[in-house]
Amino acid sequence: MSALDFLQSVNRIIGILFLACYAYQLLYVPVALWRKHKITKSVPIRRYAVLISARNEEKVIGQLIDSILHQDYPSDMLSVFVVADNCTDSTAQVAAEAGATVWQRKNLHQVGKGYALNFLLSHIRQTYGDDHFDGYFVFDADNLLSPDYVSRMNEVFSPEHPIVTSYRNSKNYGDNWISAGYGLWFLRDAAFLNAPRARLGLSAVVSGTGYLFGKEIMLQHDGWPFHSLSEDTEFTVDCILRGEKIGYCGDAVLYDEQPTRLGQSFRQRMRWVRGNMLVLLRQGGRLSMGVFRRGGLSCLDLLLSMAPAIVLAIAGTAAGVLATVLELISGGRVLPMLGAAAMSFLVPYLLLLVAGAITTVTQWKRIHTSAWKKVLYTLTFPIFMATYVPITVLALFGKVEWKPIEHRAAMTVQELK
C-alpha cells in the first residue's frame, strides 16, 4: 500500500468513526429547535448561598455582586460569599464593599478553584451550620447574571434535579475570533447539547460556572472534594455515576468573559484537556460500565462528548504528517498527498461550520455584537476549534498547571445589552 492509499484509508476510517460517535448529536438539533410549551409553576422560595472564588478580580467582581443583589428574588433569601484566594490586589475589599461576606485564603500549595470552594464551604458550614441553606450557586468572579436568573433556576431546582446548570452567554463575544470561538461553543453547548438532553430525560453537563447544587449534594461529599484541573468535569462524572440527574434551565442567562489572547487561551484549554484526560483515566471504566445500568444513556453521552473528537483529530493529523513524510522520502508525488491531507481538514471544517451557523442563526438575538461580526466569527469558529489539535498535543506532553485568567470586561448587564 502506498503512502497516499494509507492516508486515504485512514481518512475514511476516521470519518466513519467520527460519524459513529457523533451522529446521535444530529438528533439533538430538532429536539432543541422544538419549542416546548412553557408552564408556569408554583415553587417554594428557598434560601441560597452564592459561592464565588476570586483571585485578583478587583476589576470585575463588584459588577457580579451587584447583579446578584439586584435579582428579582427575595433579597433576604440570598447570601453572597467570596473567597479571596491568594489575592495580591483589592479583591477582598471591593467584594466586601459591594455587599459580600469575604474570607481570605493563603495557600500556594493547594492551588485551584476546587480547593477554594471547599475552603469557602467549610467556613459557611462553621458559621451557619449544614441546614441553613437549601442550595449553593457557583459563579466565577467575571460573571454577570440576568435579573431573573435565580428565580428561573429556582423553578427547575427540585429533588429530581438536585443540580441545575444554566445558559452560558458571553460578555465580550465581539472582541475577536478567540472570544467569539469560546462564546459560540458555550452557546452551542447550552442550546444544542444541554437543552435537548434535558428534554429527552438525560443528564445535562456542568461547565465551569453558572450552576446550583442542593445541600444534600454538599453533605454527600462533605464539602467540595473535586480538586482536579477540570473540577467541573470531575463533579459531573461523579454526579452521573451516583445516579443524580443534572437539570438545565435555558431561561437563566449568565454572561461570562472569554480570553482574547491566544497564549492565554492555549494555557486555559490545555488545563481543560489535561483535566478531562485525567478524569477519563480515573473514571472512564466506571462510565463504560454505567452504560449498561440505569441512566446508561447519560453515561454514554458523556463518554462520547468527552473523548473521541480529540483522539480522532490527533490520529488524523499524525497520519497525514507521517504519510507525507514517507512520500517525500520515497520520492513520490507530494501534490496528491497534500490534497488528501487537506481533505482530512476540510470535512471537519464544514461540519463545524454548519454547527456554528445553526447556533448563530438560532441564538442571533442573544449574541451581543454587530451583525457582521456574528457572520465573520461563524466562519472562524472551525479555526478556533482546530486549535484544539496542537493544544491536545501540548496537554499530553507539556507542563500543565492552574493559572488565573485576567479579566478586564467591567460592565453591568444593562451596559452589555
C-alpha positions, 0 to 999 in steps of 0.5 A, a space after each residue: 500500500 502506498 503512502 497516499 492509499 494509507 492516508 486515504 484509508 485512514 481518512 475514511 476510517 476516521 470519518 466513519 468513526 467520527 460519524 459513529 460517535 457523533 451522529 446521535 448529536 444530529 438528533 439533538 438539533 430538532 429536539 432543541 429547535 422544538 419549542 416546548 410549551 412553557 408552564 408556569 409553576 408554583 415553587 417554594 422560595 428557598 434560601 441560597 448561598 452564592 459561592 464565588 472564588 476570586 483571585 485578583 478580580 478587583 476589576 470585575 467582581 463588584 459588577 457580579 455582586 451587584 447583579 446578584 443583589 439586584 435579582 428579582 428574588 427575595 433579597 433576604 433569601 440570598 447570601 453572597 460569599 467570596 473567597 479571596 484566594 491568594 489575592 495580591 490586589 483589592 479583591 477582598 475589599 471591593 467584594 466586601 464593599 459591594 455587599 459580600 461576606 469575604 474570607 481570605 485564603 493563603 495557600 500556594 500549595 493547594 492551588 485551584 478553584 476546587 480547593 477554594 470552594 471547599 475552603 469557602 464551604 467549610 467556613 459557611 458550614 462553621 458559621 451557619 451550620 449544614 441546614 441553613 441553606 437549601 442550595 449553593 450557586 457557583 459563579 466565577 468572579 467575571 460573571 454577570 447574571 440576568 435579573 431573573 436568573 435565580 428565580 428561573 433556576 429556582 423553578 427547575 431546582 427540585 429533588 429530581 434535579 438536585 443540580 441545575 446548570 444554566 445558559 452560558 452567554 458571553 460578555 465580550 463575544 465581539 472582541 475577536 475570533 478567540 472570544 467569539 470561538 469560546 462564546 459560540 461553543 458555550 452557546 452551542 453547548 447550552 442550546 444544542 447539547 444541554 437543552 435537548 438532553 434535558 428534554 429527552 430525560 438525560 443528564 445535562 453537563 456542568 461547565 465551569 460556572 453558572 450552576 446550583 447544587 442542593 445541600 444534600 449534594 454538599 453533605 454527600 461529599 462533605 464539602 467540595 472534594 473535586 480538586 482536579 484541573 477540570 473540577 467541573 468535569 470531575 463533579 459531573 462524572 461523579 454526579 452521573 455515576 451516583 445516579 443524580 440527574 443534572 437539570 438545565 434551565 435555558 431561561 437563566 442567562 449568565 454572561 461570562 468573559 472569554 480570553 482574547 489572547 491566544 497564549 492565554 487561551 492555549 494555557 486555559 484549554 490545555 488545563 481543560 484537556 489535561 483535566 478531562 484526560 485525567 478524569 477519563 483515566 480515573 473514571 472512564 471504566 466506571 462510565 463504560 460500565 454505567 452504560 449498561 445500568 440505569 441512566 446508561 444513556 447519560 453515561 454514554 453521552 458523556 463518554 462520547 462528548 468527552 473523548 473521541 473528537 480529540 483522539 480522532 483529530 490527533 490520529 488524523 493529523 499524525 497520519 497525514 504528517 507521517 504519510 507525507 513524510 514517507 512520500 517525500 522520502 520515497 520520492 513520490 508525488 507530494 501534490 496528491 498527498 497534500 490534497 488528501 491531507 487537506 481533505 482530512 481538514 476540510 470535512 471537519 471544517 464544514 461540519 463545524 461550520 454548519 454547527 456554528 451557523 445553526 447556533 448563530 442563526 438560532 441564538 442571533 438575538 442573544 449574541 451581543 455584537 454587530 451583525 457582521 461580526 456574528 457572520 465573520 466569527 461563524 466562519 472562524 469558529 472551525 479555526 478556533 476549534 482546530 486549535 484544539 489539535 496542537 493544544 491536545 498535543 501540548 496537554 499530553 506532553 507539556 507542563 500543565 498547571 492552574 493559572 488565573 485568567 485576567 479579566 478586564 470586561 467591567 460592565 453591568 448587564 444593562 451596559 452589555 445589552 
